[in-house]
Amino acid sequence: MEAKDRIVLALDVDTAEEALLLVKKLSKHVGVFKIGMQLYNGIGPDIINRVHDLGGKVFLDLKLHDIPNTVASAARVLTRLSTFMFNIHAAGGREMMKQAAQASQEQADSLGVKRPLLLAVTVLTSISQKELTEDMFINGLTVEELVVKWALMAQESGLGGVVCSPQEIRPIRSSCGPDFKIVTPGIRPLWSAANDQKRITTPRQALDQGADFLVIGRPIVKADDPVAAANRIIEELEAE
């Protein structure tokens, strides 16, 4: 995989115009465009088609979390939208993940297309160990231990990968094997601010630890020259 194809650009903007301008500028410099709740809820599913029309792949980051039947129905819809990958919360449980994976596969088979990569969201990168214990009442497990347990459950449920912080890449890779995809937010080049994410690392460190895709937003989107920022990250990924 080329370095640029590993970059998932987070389109965390309010309007279609802003998002599509970034896609036009950066389609040759990043591999995937992430559409999250901010953009999707403001514009609707048509934004996916418009990104596709410009040649971009879409990671639909809606973090589905509901009863199994509801999430399975949503998985069928997102498969019909030809997303490259989408995610669901591992905290929704084994049955929810199994039904989502099965529904997406059935829909893809009926359309004669490849199933999107289904990812389980583990522990959000904004959650610290203190918050996990004191606010979420999960006692007796470290963040890393919980993430690995959820990653294994996702793999057993038929999902193809996981979203995790850079700090959990190595244990997940060790536990889930080389083919299980790891998508990593919390990526910050050394020259960029950390903002509100607490468990972060640099693009090169994440790649060396075994990540497949790196979600990067503000360091590129908010840069004075987004293309130059993306190329700077590509150079870092390609460096020996």
ZAKOLDREN-820993 format. One record per residue: residue number from 1; residue in three letters; chain; z, x, y of N, C-alpha, C, O in turn. Coordinates in steps of 0.1 Angstrom, whole numbers, plus 2048, in hexadecimal, padded with zeros to 3 digits. Atoms other than C-alpha are relative to their C-alpha. Layout:
# ZAKOLDREN-820993
NUM,ALA,A,Z,X,Y,Z,X,Y,Z,X,Y,Z,X,Y
...
//
This chain:
# ZAKOLDREN-820993
1,MET,A,800,808,7F4,800,800,800,800,809,80C,808,812,80E
2,GLU,A,800,7F8,7F4,7F7,80E,822,80C,7FD,809,812,7F2,807
3,ALA,A,7F4,801,7F8,813,813,83B,7FF,7F3,809,809,7EC,80A
4,LYS,A,801,80B,7F7,806,7F8,853,803,7F3,7F8,808,7E9,7FE
5,ASP,A,7FF,80C,808,806,7DE,836,80F,7FD,7FD,812,7F2,7F9
6,ARG,A,7F2,802,803,82B,7E3,832,808,7F9,80C,813,7F4,80A
7,ILE,A,7F9,806,7F4,833,7D7,855,7FE,7F1,801,7F2,7EC,801
8,VAL,A,800,80E,7FD,83C,7B3,85A,804,7FE,80E,810,800,811
9,LEU,A,7FC,802,7F1,83B,7AA,87F,806,7F2,802,800,7E8,7FE
10,ALA,A,7F9,80C,7FD,854,790,889,7FA,7F9,80D,7FD,7FF,817
11,LEU,A,805,807,7F4,843,777,8A0,80A,7F7,806,809,7EB,806
12,ASP,A,7F5,808,7FB,863,76C,8B0,7FE,7FD,80F,805,803,818
13,VAL,A,804,805,7F3,853,75C,8CE,800,7F1,801,801,7EB,7F6
14,ASP,A,7FF,80F,7FF,852,739,8DC,7F3,7F9,800,7F3,7ED,7FC
15,THR,A,80C,807,7FF,82E,731,8E0,7F5,806,7F7,7F5,811,7F3
16,ALA,A,80B,7FC,808,80E,732,8CC,7F8,80B,807,7F3,814,801
17,GLU,A,808,7F6,7F8,7FD,746,8E8,806,80E,7FF,7FF,817,7FD
18,GLU,A,7FA,7F4,802,817,761,8E6,7FE,806,7F2,7FB,812,7F1
19,ALA,A,801,7FB,80E,816,763,8C0,7F1,804,7FD,7F0,80F,7F7
20,LEU,A,80E,7FD,803,7F0,763,8BE,7FB,80C,808,7F2,814,803
21,LEU,A,803,7F3,7F9,7ED,77E,8D9,805,80C,7F8,7FE,816,7F7
22,LEU,A,7FB,7F5,808,803,794,8C4,7F8,802,7F3,7F5,80D,7EF
23,VAL,A,809,7FF,80C,7EE,78C,8A5,7F3,807,803,7EF,810,7FB
24,LYS,A,80D,7FA,7FC,7CE,795,8B7,802,80F,802,7FA,817,7FE
25,LYS,A,7FE,7F2,7FC,7DD,7B6,8C4,803,808,7F4,7FF,814,7F3
26,LEU,A,7FA,7F8,80A,7EE,7C0,8A4,7FB,7FE,7F2,800,804,7E8
27,SER,A,805,803,80E,7DA,7B3,886,7FB,80C,7F9,7FB,80D,7ED
28,LYS,A,805,7F4,806,7CC,7D6,880,80B,80A,7FE,809,815,7F9
29,HIS,A,7F5,7F7,800,7EE,7E6,883,80C,7FC,7F8,816,804,7F6
30,VAL,A,7F6,805,808,805,7D0,86E,7FA,7F8,7F4,7EF,7F4,7F5
31,GLY,A,806,807,80C,801,7C0,84C,803,7F1,7FF,7FB,7EA,7FA
32,VAL,A,7FB,80E,801,814,79F,84F,806,7FB,80D,80D,803,814
33,PHE,A,7FA,805,7F4,81F,788,86B,80A,7F5,7FB,807,7EC,7F4
34,LYS,A,7F5,809,804,841,776,867,801,7F5,80A,803,7F7,816
35,ILE,A,7FE,80C,7F8,843,753,874,80E,7FA,7FC,80F,7F6,7F1
36,GLY,A,7F3,805,803,867,748,877,802,7F2,806,7F9,7EB,80A
37,MET,A,7FD,80E,7FB,879,728,881,7FD,7FE,80F,7F9,7F3,812
38,GLN,A,803,801,7F2,875,72F,8A6,7F2,7FB,803,7EF,7F1,80A
39,LEU,A,80E,803,7FE,84F,72E,8A5,7FC,7F4,7F8,7F5,7EB,7FD
40,TYR,A,805,80B,808,84A,716,888,805,7F3,805,7FE,7E9,805
41,ASN,A,7FA,80C,7FC,862,6FC,895,7FA,7FB,80E,7FA,7F0,811
42,GLY,A,805,803,7F3,853,6FE,8B8,7F1,7FB,7FF,7ED,7F4,808
43,ILE,A,80F,803,801,82E,6FC,8AD,7FC,7F8,7F4,7F2,7F0,7F5
44,GLY,A,804,807,80C,82C,6F0,88A,7F7,809,7F7,7F4,814,7FA
45,PRO,A,807,7F8,809,818,6FB,86C,7F2,805,804,7EC,80E,7FE
46,ASP,A,80E,7FB,7FC,7F7,6FF,87F,800,80E,804,7F6,815,804
47,ILE,A,800,7F1,7FC,803,721,88B,7FD,809,7F4,7F8,813,7F6
48,ILE,A,804,7F8,80C,7FF,72D,867,7F1,801,7FF,7EC,80C,7FD
49,ASN,A,80E,800,801,7DB,723,867,7FA,809,80B,7F0,80F,808
50,ARG,A,806,7F8,7F5,7D5,733,888,802,80F,7FE,7F9,817,802
51,VAL,A,7FE,7F2,803,7E4,754,87D,7F6,804,7F5,7F0,80F,7F5
52,HIS,A,80A,7FD,80B,7CE,752,85D,7F2,801,806,7EA,80A,802
53,ASP,A,80E,7FF,7FA,7AF,74C,873,7FE,80D,807,7F2,811,808
54,LEU,A,801,7F3,7FA,7B6,76D,884,801,80B,7F6,802,817,7F9
55,GLY,A,800,7F6,80B,7B8,77E,862,80E,805,7FC,80F,80F,7F5
56,GLY,A,7F2,7FC,803,7DE,781,860,806,7F9,7F4,803,7EE,7F1
57,LYS,A,7F8,806,80B,7F4,77C,842,80D,7FB,806,812,800,810
58,VAL,A,7F4,806,7FB,813,766,847,80C,801,7F7,80B,7FD,7EB
59,PHE,A,7F3,802,807,837,76A,83C,807,7F5,808,80B,7F6,813
60,LEU,A,7FA,80B,7FA,846,748,843,80F,801,7FD,814,7FF,7F2
61,ASP,A,7F1,7FD,801,86B,74F,84A,808,7F4,804,80D,7F3,80F
62,LEU,A,7F9,80C,7FD,87B,72C,848,80E,800,7F9,816,7F7,7FB
63,LYS,A,7F4,7FF,807,897,736,830,804,7F2,7FA,80F,7ED,7FD
64,LEU,A,7FD,80D,805,896,715,81C,80D,800,7F8,810,809,7F1
65,HIS,A,7F3,801,807,8B8,709,810,803,7F1,800,808,7EB,80A
66,ASP,A,7FD,80E,801,8BD,6E6,803,801,7FD,7F1,802,806,7E9
67,ILE,A,7FF,803,80E,8BF,6D3,7E3,7F3,804,7F9,7E9,805,7FF
68,PRO,A,80C,7FB,806,8A7,6DF,7C8,7F3,7F8,801,7E9,7FE,804
69,ASN,A,80D,808,7FF,88E,6C2,7CA,7FA,802,80E,7EE,802,80F
70,THR,A,805,7FF,7F3,88B,6C5,7EF,7FA,80D,803,7EF,80E,809
71,VAL,A,806,7F3,7FE,885,6EA,7EF,7F4,802,7F8,7EA,809,7FC
72,ALA,A,80D,7FF,808,86C,6E7,7D2,7F5,7F9,807,7E9,7FE,807
73,SER,A,80A,807,7F8,859,6CD,7E7,7FB,809,80B,7EF,809,80E
74,ALA,A,804,7F8,7F5,859,6E4,805,7F8,80D,7FB,7EF,811,801
75,ALA,A,808,7F5,805,84D,701,7EF,7F2,7FD,7FD,7E9,805,7FE
76,ARG,A,80E,805,802,82F,6ED,7E5,7F8,800,80D,7EC,804,80D
77,VAL,A,807,801,7F3,826,6E7,809,7FD,80E,805,7F2,811,80A
78,LEU,A,803,7F2,7FB,82A,70C,813,7F6,807,7F8,7EF,810,7FD
79,THR,A,80A,7FA,808,815,716,7F6,7F2,7FB,804,7E8,802,804
80,ARG,A,80D,806,7FC,7F9,6FE,801,7FC,806,80E,7F0,806,811
81,LEU,A,804,7FA,7F3,7FB,70F,824,7FB,80E,7FE,7F8,815,808
82,SER,A,806,7F2,803,7F0,730,813,808,80B,807,803,815,80B
83,THR,A,7F7,7F6,7FB,80E,743,81F,7FF,80C,7F6,7FE,80B,7EA
84,PHE,A,800,7F4,808,80F,767,813,80E,801,7F9,80F,805,7ED
85,MET,A,7F2,801,806,835,764,80D,809,7F7,808,806,7F5,814
86,PHE,A,7F6,808,7F9,852,74D,816,80D,802,7F9,80E,807,7EE
87,ASN,A,7F3,7FD,805,877,74D,810,809,7F4,7FE,807,7EA,805
88,ILE,A,7F6,80A,803,894,738,803,80D,807,7FF,80E,813,7FB
89,HIS,A,7F3,7FA,801,8B9,73E,804,805,801,7F2,806,7F7,7EB
90,ALA,A,7FA,7FE,80D,8C8,74D,7E5,80D,7F8,7FE,810,7F3,7F3
91,ALA,A,7F4,808,801,8E8,73B,7EE,7FE,7F1,7FC,808,7EA,7F9
92,GLY,A,802,80E,805,8D7,71A,7E5,801,7FF,7F1,801,7F4,7EC
93,GLY,A,7FD,801,80E,8DC,723,7C1,7F4,802,7F7,7E8,802,7FB
94,ARG,A,80B,7FD,80A,8C8,72B,7A1,7F6,7F4,7FE,7EA,7F7,7FE
95,GLU,A,809,80B,803,8BA,708,79B,7F7,7FE,80C,7EB,7FB,80A
96,MET,A,808,802,7F4,8AD,705,7BF,7F5,80B,7FF,7E9,808,802
97,MET,A,80A,7F5,800,89B,727,7BB,7F6,7FE,7F5,7EA,800,7F7
98,LYS,A,809,802,80B,88D,71F,799,7F6,7F5,803,7EA,7F6,800
99,GLN,A,809,80C,7FD,87F,6FD,7A4,7F6,804,80B,7EA,800,80A
100,ALA,A,809,7FC,7F6,870,70D,7C3,7F5,809,7FB,7E9,807,7FE
101,ALA,A,809,7F7,806,85F,729,7AF,7F6,7F8,7F7,7EA,7FB,7F8
102,GLN,A,809,808,808,851,710,796,7F7,7F7,808,7EB,7F6,804
103,ALA,A,808,809,7F8,845,6F8,7B0,7F5,808,807,7E9,803,807
104,SER,A,80A,7F8,7F9,833,713,7C3,7F5,805,7F6,7E9,805,7FA
105,GLN,A,809,7FB,80A,823,721,7A3,7F6,7F4,7FC,7EA,7F6,7FB
106,GLU,A,808,80C,804,817,6FE,799,7F6,7FD,80B,7EA,7F9,808
107,GLN,A,809,803,7F5,808,6F8,7BB,7F5,80A,802,7EA,807,804
108,ALA,A,80A,7F5,7FF,7F7,71A,7BC,7F6,7FE,7F4,7EA,800,7F7
109,ASP,A,809,801,80C,7E8,714,799,7F7,7F4,802,7EB,7F5,7FF
110,SER,A,809,80B,7FD,7DB,6F2,7A4,7F5,803,80A,7EB,7FD,80A
111,LEU,A,809,7FC,7F6,7CA,702,7C1,7F7,80C,7FC,7ED,80F,803
112,GLY,A,808,7F4,805,7BD,720,7AD,802,80C,809,7F9,814,80B
113,VAL,A,7FD,7F4,7F8,7CE,739,7C4,80D,807,7FB,814,802,7F2
114,LYS,A,7F4,7F9,804,7E9,753,7C1,80C,7FA,807,80C,7F6,813
115,ARG,A,7F4,806,7FA,80C,747,7C6,806,809,80B,805,816,80A
116,PRO,A,7FA,7F8,7F6,81D,753,7E6,80C,808,7FA,812,804,7F0
117,LEU,A,7F4,7F9,804,838,76D,7E2,80C,7F9,805,80E,7F7,811
118,LEU,A,7F4,807,7FD,859,75A,7E1,80C,80A,801,80E,812,7F8
119,LEU,A,7F5,7F6,7FD,877,76D,7F0,80D,7F8,801,80E,7EE,807
120,ALA,A,7F2,805,7FF,89C,766,7ED,806,807,80C,807,814,80C
121,VAL,A,7F8,7FB,7F5,8B0,76B,80D,80E,802,7FB,814,7F9,7F5
122,THR,A,7F2,7FD,805,8D1,77C,804,80A,7FF,80B,80C,7F4,810
123,VAL,A,7F7,801,7F5,8EA,785,81F,7F9,804,80C,7F3,80F,80D
124,LEU,A,807,7FD,7F3,8DD,784,842,804,80D,806,810,811,804
125,THR,A,7FD,7F3,7FA,8DB,7A5,854,80A,7FF,80B,810,80A,80F
126,SER,A,7F6,802,7F5,8F2,797,86F,80E,7FF,7FB,818,7FF,802
127,ILE,A,7F3,802,806,90F,792,856,806,80D,7FC,800,815,7F5
128,SER,A,7F8,7F4,804,929,7AD,853,809,7FD,7F5,80A,7F1,7F1
129,GLN,A,7F6,802,80B,942,7B2,837,80B,7F7,805,810,7EF,7FD
130,LYS,A,7F5,808,7FB,95D,7A4,84D,7FC,7F1,801,804,7E9,7FE
131,GLU,A,804,80E,7FF,949,784,854,7FE,7FA,7F3,801,7EE,7F1
132,LEU,A,802,805,80D,940,781,830,80D,7FB,7FA,80E,7F0,7F3
133,THR,A,7F3,804,806,965,780,826,807,7F6,809,80C,7EC,803
134,GLU,A,7F8,809,7F8,975,76F,844,7FA,7F3,804,801,7E9,806
135,ASP,A,807,80C,7FB,95B,756,84F,7F9,7F9,7F5,7F7,7EC,7F6
136,MET,A,807,807,80B,948,74F,82F,808,7FF,7F4,804,7F9,7EA
137,PHE,A,7F6,802,80B,966,751,818,7FB,805,7F3,7FF,800,7E8
138,ILE,A,804,7FA,80D,955,767,7FE,808,80D,7FE,806,817,805
139,ASN,A,7F6,7F5,802,971,77D,7F1,7FD,807,7F3,7F7,801,7EA
140,GLY,A,802,7F9,80C,970,798,7D7,7F3,807,7FE,7F1,80D,7F4
141,LEU,A,80E,7FA,801,94C,7A3,7DD,7FD,807,80D,7FF,802,818
142,THR,A,806,7FA,7F4,93D,7BC,7F5,7F3,7F9,803,7ED,7F2,7FA
143,VAL,A,80D,805,7FD,91E,7B3,807,7F5,805,7F6,7ED,7FD,7F1
144,GLU,A,80A,7FA,80A,90A,7CA,7F0,801,7F9,7F2,7F7,7F6,7EC
145,GLU,A,7FE,806,80D,919,7BB,7D0,7FA,7F2,800,7F4,7EE,7F7
146,LEU,A,805,80E,7FF,911,797,7DC,7F1,800,801,7EA,7F8,7FA
147,VAL,A,80F,7FF,7FF,8ED,7A1,7E6,7FA,803,7F3,7F0,7FC,7EF
148,VAL,A,806,7FC,80D,8E6,7B1,7C4,801,7F4,7F6,7F8,7F1,7EF
149,LYS,A,7FE,80B,809,8F4,793,7B1,7F6,7F5,804,7F0,7EF,7FB
150,TRP,A,80A,80A,7FC,8DE,77B,7C6,7F2,805,7FD,7EA,7FC,7F9
151,ALA,A,80D,7FB,802,8C0,791,7C2,7FC,7FF,7F1,7F1,7FB,7ED
152,LEU,A,802,802,80E,8C4,791,79C,7FE,7F2,7FC,7F5,7EE,7F4
153,MET,A,801,80E,802,8C8,76C,79C,7F2,7FB,804,7EC,7F3,7FE
154,ALA,A,80E,804,7FB,8A8,768,7B1,7F6,805,7F6,7EC,7FD,7F3
155,GLN,A,80A,7FB,809,895,77E,799,800,7F8,7F3,7F5,7F5,7EE
156,GLU,A,7FF,808,80C,8A1,76B,77B,7FB,7F1,802,7F7,7EB,7F8
157,SER,A,805,80E,7FC,897,74A,78D,7F1,800,802,7EC,7F5,805
158,GLY,A,80E,800,7FF,873,755,790,7FB,804,80E,7EF,803,810
159,LEU,A,805,7FB,7F3,872,762,7B4,7FB,80F,7FF,7FF,816,7F6
160,GLY,A,806,7F3,801,85E,781,7BB,806,80B,808,802,816,808
161,GLY,A,7FA,7F5,7F7,875,793,7D4,80B,7FA,807,810,7EF,805
162,VAL,A,7F4,803,7F9,891,792,7EC,7FF,805,80E,7F8,80F,811
163,VAL,A,7FE,7FB,7F2,899,796,811,80F,805,800,818,7FE,7FD
164,CYS,A,7F3,7FA,7FF,8B6,7AE,816,801,80A,80B,7F6,80E,810
165,SER,A,7FF,7F5,7F6,8C4,7C7,82F,7FC,80D,7F9,7FC,80E,7ED
166,PRO,A,803,7F3,806,8BA,7EB,82B,80B,806,7F8,808,80E,7EF
167,GLN,A,7F5,7FA,807,8DC,7F4,81E,801,7FB,7F1,807,802,7E9
168,GLU,A,800,805,80E,8D6,7E0,7FE,7F3,803,7F8,7F2,7FF,7ED
169,ILE,A,80D,7FD,807,8B3,7ED,7F6,802,808,7F3,7FD,803,7E8
170,ARG,A,7FE,7F8,80C,8BE,808,7DD,806,7F8,7F5,801,7F9,7EA
171,PRO,A,7FA,808,80C,8D6,7F2,7C8,7F7,7F5,7FB,7F7,7F3,7EF
172,ILE,A,809,80A,805,8BC,7D6,7C7,7F5,806,7F8,7F1,801,7ED
173,ARG,A,80B,7FA,807,8A0,7ED,7BD,805,805,7F2,7FE,804,7E8
174,SER,A,7FA,7FC,80C,8B7,7FC,7A2,802,7F5,7F6,800,7F6,7EA
175,SER,A,7FC,80B,808,8C2,7DA,795,7F4,7F8,7FC,7F3,7F2,7F0
176,CYS,A,80B,809,803,8A1,7C7,797,7F3,806,7FD,7E9,7FF,7F9
177,GLY,A,80C,7F9,805,887,7E1,78F,7F5,802,80B,7F7,7FE,816
178,PRO,A,80A,7FB,7F6,867,7EF,7A0,7F7,7F5,805,7F1,7F6,810
179,ASP,A,80A,80A,7FD,853,7CF,7A1,805,7F5,809,7FE,7ED,80F
180,PHE,A,7FA,80A,7F8,86C,7B9,7B3,7FF,804,80F,803,80F,813
181,LYS,A,803,7FC,7F2,862,7B8,7D8,80C,7FF,809,814,7F6,808
182,ILE,A,7F4,800,7F7,87B,7C1,7F3,7FA,800,80E,7F3,809,812
183,VAL,A,804,802,7F3,875,7B5,816,80D,802,809,817,7FC,807
184,THR,A,7F5,7FB,7F9,88C,7C5,830,800,7FE,80F,7F8,804,815
185,PRO,A,7FE,801,7F2,896,7B9,852,80A,80A,804,80E,813,7FC
186,GLY,A,7F6,7F7,7FB,8AE,7CC,868,7FA,80E,801,801,818,800
187,ILE,A,807,7F3,7FE,894,7E8,86D,800,803,80F,7FB,7FC,817
188,ARG,A,800,7FC,7F2,899,7FB,88D,7FC,80F,801,804,817,7FC
189,PRO,A,803,7F1,7FD,887,81C,896,80B,806,808,812,7FF,80F
190,LEU,A,7F5,7F9,7F9,89E,836,8A4,7FF,7FE,80F,809,7FE,817
191,TRP,A,802,802,7F2,88E,82F,8C6,802,7F2,805,7FF,7EF,811
192,SER,A,7FE,80E,7FC,897,80A,8C6,80E,7FC,7FF,816,802,7F7
193,ALA,A,7F2,805,800,8B7,7F7,8CD,803,7F8,7F3,7F9,7F2,7ED
194,ALA,A,7FC,807,80C,8CA,7E7,8B0,800,7F1,802,7FF,7E9,7F8
195,ASN,A,7FF,80E,7FC,8CE,7C5,8C2,80B,7FA,7F7,816,800,7F6
196,ASP,A,7F5,807,806,8E2,7AC,8AD,801,802,7F1,809,7FB,7EA
197,GLN,A,7FF,7FE,80E,8DC,7B9,88A,809,80C,7FD,809,816,804
198,LYS,A,7F5,7F6,802,8F8,7CE,87B,7FD,80A,7F5,801,815,7F5
199,ARG,A,803,7F7,80B,8EB,7DC,85A,7F1,804,801,7E8,7FD,7FB
200,ILE,A,80D,7FD,7FD,8CC,7EE,865,7FD,80E,7FC,806,816,7F8
201,THR,A,805,7F2,803,8B7,80E,85E,7F3,802,806,7ED,7F8,80C
202,THR,A,80D,7FD,7FA,897,81F,869,7F5,7FC,7F6,7F8,7FA,7EA
203,PRO,A,80B,803,809,875,816,85B,7FE,80A,7F4,7FD,806,7E9
204,ARG,A,802,7F6,80A,872,837,848,80B,800,7F6,809,802,7EA
205,GLN,A,7F5,800,80A,894,835,839,7FF,7F4,7F7,802,7F5,7EB
206,ALA,A,802,80B,809,88D,812,82C,7F6,802,7F6,7F7,7FE,7EA
207,LEU,A,80B,7FD,809,86D,81D,81D,804,809,7F5,802,807,7E9
208,ASP,A,7FB,7F6,80A,87D,83B,80C,80A,7FA,7F6,80B,7FE,7EB
209,GLN,A,7F6,807,809,898,824,7FE,7FA,7F7,7F6,800,7F2,7EC
210,GLY,A,807,809,80A,87E,80E,7ED,7FC,7F3,805,7F8,7EA,7FD
211,ALA,A,804,80C,7FA,876,7F2,805,7F0,7FE,7FF,7E9,808,800
212,ASP,A,80F,802,801,853,7E2,801,7FB,7FB,80E,7F0,800,812
213,PHE,A,804,806,7F3,851,7CF,823,80B,802,80A,817,800,806
214,LEU,A,7F7,7FE,7F5,862,7D6,844,7FE,7F6,80B,7F4,7F6,811
215,VAL,A,801,80A,7F5,869,7BA,85C,804,806,80D,80F,80B,80E
216,ILE,A,7FE,7FA,7F4,866,7C7,87F,7FC,7F7,80B,7F1,7F2,80B
217,GLY,A,804,809,7F5,867,7B2,89F,801,806,80D,7F7,80B,812
218,ARG,A,7FF,7FC,7F2,875,7BC,8C0,7FB,80E,803,7F6,810,80E
219,PRO,A,805,7F2,7FD,86D,7E2,8BD,7F1,800,803,7EC,808,80A
220,ILE,A,80E,801,7FD,848,7D7,8BD,7FD,7F6,80B,7F7,7F8,815
221,VAL,A,804,80C,7F7,847,7B5,8CE,805,803,80F,7FE,7FF,818
222,LYS,A,7FA,7FE,7F2,85D,7C0,8EC,7FC,80D,806,800,810,811
223,ALA,A,805,7F3,7FB,84C,7E2,8F0,7F7,7FE,80B,7EF,7F4,80C
224,ASP,A,80A,801,7F5,838,7E9,90F,7F2,801,7FB,7E9,7FA,800
225,ASP,A,80D,7FF,807,81B,7F2,8F8,803,7FD,7F1,806,806,7EA
226,PRO,A,7FD,803,80E,81F,7DF,8D7,7F8,808,7F6,7FC,80B,7EB
227,VAL,A,809,7F8,809,801,7F1,8C7,806,80E,7FE,806,813,7F3
228,ALA,A,7FA,7F2,801,810,813,8CF,80D,800,7F8,80F,809,7F1
229,ALA,A,7F3,801,807,832,808,8C2,7FD,7FF,7F1,803,805,7E9
230,ALA,A,804,802,80E,822,7FC,8A1,7FB,80D,7FA,7FE,811,7EF
231,ASN,A,806,7F4,804,80E,81C,89E,80B,80B,7FE,80A,814,7F5
232,ARG,A,7F5,7F6,801,82E,831,8A4,808,7FD,7F3,80C,807,7ED
233,ILE,A,7FA,803,80C,83E,81F,887,7F8,804,7F4,7FD,809,7EA
234,ILE,A,809,7FC,80B,820,824,871,801,80F,7FE,801,814,7F2
235,GLU,A,7FF,7F2,800,821,849,879,80D,805,7F9,80E,80E,7F1
236,GLU,A,7F3,7FD,806,846,84A,86F,800,7FD,7F1,805,805,7E9
237,LEU,A,801,803,80E,83E,839,84E,7F8,809,7F8,7FA,80C,7EC
238,GLU,A,80A,7F7,807,822,851,846,805,80E,800,800,817,7F9
239,ALA,A,7FB,7F2,7FF,836,870,84F,806,804,7F2,80D,7FD,7EC
240,GLU,A,7FA,7FA,80C,840,887,832,80E,803,801,815,808,7F8
//
